[in-house]
Amino acid sequence: MAYYHHFAGWSFILVVIGLVIFYTKSNLIKLLQESFQNRMSSLQASSTPGGGSSVARTLYSRLPTYDWSSARLGGLHSTLFDIEANIRDGDQRTGLEAAGAQEIERLMSTQGVDFDTARLMLNRQRFSKHNIDPRTGMPLDSKAVTFESLR
């Protein structure tokens, strides 16, 4: 009998704690968000280029990008990929992904191809890497289900 009262007492305490958390969850979430934001800002502030926390650099690092102007100056545009229109229309996106842009520049210089051909080559390489037929864009996985296979 004592075991039952002990169990009932702890169960009651857990139910009360659960109810308190349930009814105050919006306040708790705000506190957690503020705490998390403060922690992230302090980690970012401590990760200065001259030193600082290596932990912060592993938690968050901004991907380098080529903004539209840099891409235009670097020759990364064509009539099919009109960066001029993006600049003129005030496109809010940050620009091209740096790794992709650098790979396209490398292909252009080593293969002696234009921007569109280098983009096509890079996309075909990425397709092949992910087991996708680079000519058709269809998955090469035998387990893949496509609308074409449903006919």
N, C-alpha and C positions, 0 to 999 in steps of 0.2 A: 504494500500500500504506500509505503514511503517513497518507493521508486516512482509510482504514478504521480504523486504530488510534486516530486522533484522535476519530473518530465513536464508536467502541466505548467509549472512555474517558468521554466525556461522557454516553453512554447509560447506562453503569454508574453514574455519579454521580447521574443523574436517577432511576434505579431505586432506589438506596439512599435518596435523599431522600424519594421517594414512599413507600417502605416505612416509614421512620421516622415520617413524618406519619401514615400509616395506623395504625400500632400505638400512636401516642401521641395520636390524635385526641380521645379523651375528655378528656385533660389540657389539650390545646390549646383545646378548646371551653370548658372551665371558665375558662381564662385570658382568652379573648376575651369571655365573658359578664361577667366581673368588670371587665374594661377598659371594656366598653360601659356597664355600670351606673355605674361611676365617672364616665365622661365625661358621661352623661346627668344624673347628680345634680349635677355641677359646673355644667353648663349651666343647670339649673333653679335652682340656688342663685344664679347670677349674673343671673337675669332677675327682678329685683325690680320692684315696681310703680313705684318712683321712677326707674327707669333700668335699666341692665343690658344684657344681650345681646339684640339683636333677632333674632339667629340662633336662640336658644333658644326664643323665642316662636313662630317659624315651624316649629320642629321638633315642638313639642307644645303644645297648649293644650286644657285641659279644656272640654268642651262645657257651657254653663250648663244647669242643669235646674231644674225646679220640683219640689221634693220633694212628697210626698203631702199634707202639711199645708198647704203654700202653695197647692197646686192646689185643695184643698178650700175654703180661705179666699177664693180668687179666683173661686169659682163654677164651677170646671172639673170638674163632676161631675154625674151624674144617676142615675136608677134603672137605666139601661142601662150606665152606666160608674161603678160603685160604688167610689169611693175610700175611703169609710168602711170597707168590708170589707178593703181593702188595708192600711189603718192598723191595724185590729183584728187582722188575721191576721199582722201583722209582716212585710209584703212586703219582701223584701230589695232589690228594684230601687230605683234612685235616684229615680225619679219620672218626670214628663213632660219631654219634650224642650222646651227653652226656646223655640226658634224656632216650633215648632208650637203651643205653648201661647199665645205672644204673638199668632200669627196667628188663633187661635180667639177670643181675647179681642177682637181688632180686629174680626173678623166679628160677634161678638155685639154690640159697641157700635155699629158703623156700620150693620149690617143690622137690628138689633133682633130678633135670633133667640136661641133658647135654645142651650144647650151642644150638645145632640145634633144640632140642625140645622146649627150652625156646623161641627161635626166632619164631618158629611156633605158640606157645601159644600167644606171643605178637601180631603177625600179625592177628591171629584169633580174639583177643580182639579188635584190632583196626577195623577190618572188621565189627564186630558186632556193634561197636559204631557208625559206619557210614552207617548202614542199608545195609550191604553186607553179603550175605551168606558165612560164613567162610569155608564151605566145598567146594563150587563150585566157589566162587569169583564173582558170579552173583549178580546184585543189587536186593534187595527185594522190591523196590518201584514199585507199580503196574503201575505207569506211565512211567517207564523206557522202552526204546525201545532197543532191542538187536537183533543181527543177528539171534539168535536162534528163536526169536518170529516172524521173517519175513518168515519163511518156510511155 
